[in-house]
Amino acid sequence: MNNKHWTYADAGVDIKRIKSSQKDIGEILKETFTNRKGKIGTVLEDIGHYAGLIDSGKNSAIALHTDGVGTKVLVAQMMNKFDTIGIDCVAMNVNDIICLAAEPIAFLDYIALKKMDKDLIKEISKGLVLGAKEASVAIIGGETAIMPGVIDGEGDKAFDLVGMVLGIVNKKQVITGNQIKKGDIIIGAESSGIHSNGYSLIRKVLLSKYRIEEHIGLDESLGEELLKPTKIYVKPILNILRKIRPSGLAHITGGGFSKLTRLVKARNLGFKIDNMPKPLPIFTLIQDEGKISDLEMYRTFNMGIGFCIIASSVESEKIQKILRQHRINSTEIGEIVKDPGVFIGGLKVD
């Protein structure tokens, strides 16, 4: 372990292969688009953005997205603490659909368990409710499945957690990134920590070496740090959208900052990020213990920035003021340039 220079692929998650597979799946799924063409439900946004978008038949469009919590559920099992993981599930969904300027309004959950456990379901539900309140969504149903042999993990409390969110947006107000232009600035809103990505790599680097209750130079135990809920950005972003029209919005999740490229697609524009805040101690610990390169860190983790707002420079202070009102620190971390790609400190991370 001490001589290993870890990558996300070494931990079993190869981002390049995943993106290639997602592209293949997207091409197959496009065959279904014609099923609703010219009807309510006509597809308005191609697969590959932060959410699917369909015509509701009036002035509005419906945004749909589904996501899970990943192997962060294993940390919850190790900690025997399940009342916050539901916040992550809500966050991973609502933070994505707001990237299209959609307001999340309803949520469904899917809980799959190794063994029936009413108390476990109750604790998971507590987090779902907390996340839903923060995002102002209604949880209108879901599914609970008992799947021994399929679900495995730490003891009898093994589970998986996935959600689906529905949102609504005026078709004229949709933000896809097609209005992004050279010279726009990138405002980074702080994260609460790891959020819900990169845990396969974290478990290989840290949890194979340290006990979950150890502090290792952190203010909290390792388990407490890793279980911090994903920050929900719905209220501040919707507040910004009521007053300002950004040119792009991006939730920094799996794939790290490479996610920014989906906002410009084939356009000859790129993201020059040269003013990142000092990484939170947990990211420094992961990088040092795993001997992980800067390149790998920025295309795996959020590095302290959980959401990006792209806008003209004249709107920067207004945006940051609104974020401060919601007790979220932010900074101008970079700008839009003509060179395609995502560049951080001279590294191309996409």
Secondary structure, DSSP 8 states (H G I E B T S, - for coil): -TT----TTTTT--HHHHHHHHHHHHHHHGGGGGGGTTSTT-B-S-TTSSSEEEE-SSSEEEEEEEEE-TTHHHHHHHHT--SSHHHHHHHHHHHHHGGGT-EEEEEEEEEEESS--HHHHHHHHHHHHHHHHHHT-EEEEEEEEE-BTTB-SSGGG-EEEEEEEEEEEEGGG---STT--TT-EEEEEE-SSSTTS-HHHHIIIIITTS-TT--TTSSS-HHHHHT------HHHHHHHHHH---SEEEE--TTGGGGGGGGTTTSS-EEEE-------HHHHHHHHHHT--HHHHHTT--TTEEEEEEE-GGGHHHHHHHHHHTT--EEEEEEEESSSEEEETTEE--
